[in-house]
Amino acid sequence: MSAFVLPLSDCRMSHLEAVGGKNASLGEMIHHLSAAGVNVPGGFATTAEAYRAFLSHEALDARIAQRLQDLDVEDVAALARCGAEIRQWIIDAPLPEALLTQISSHYQDLVNEGGALQVAVRSSATAEDLPDASFAGQQESFLNIEGLEAVIDAV
């Protein structure tokens, strides 16, 4: 089975391409600071592999590529329409069963450790902040998410 989800405690900077900078940094903090008595909240990260599986599930990636094929990138209105359409496809697309299973399992582990909880679902793009490009503020964060169904919806 593919690793679509990793516990933050297993994430390191060496996993940057798989889980993104925020998740890799949190994993490093958990690894290095826990022994010093610093409480770093746990959690889990979905991987870039999970994202690729999501896009290929039900051929969403092919649909997107087809939609972009003849797009006039100089037409700002057409870009906005296309972007809105693709965003809606992504929102409406189901997650692959293997990803749902792994998210459910890791979420249940968190509940088993701490009881009822509220979580944050945040992006951690693998190329979010590069030396020559920044995408800060272009991703979504969802705070105070309660329950597995709400977590899956936020993902």
Order of alpha helices (4+ residues) and beta strands (2+ residues): beta-alpha-beta-alpha-alpha-alpha-alpha-beta-beta-beta-beta-alpha
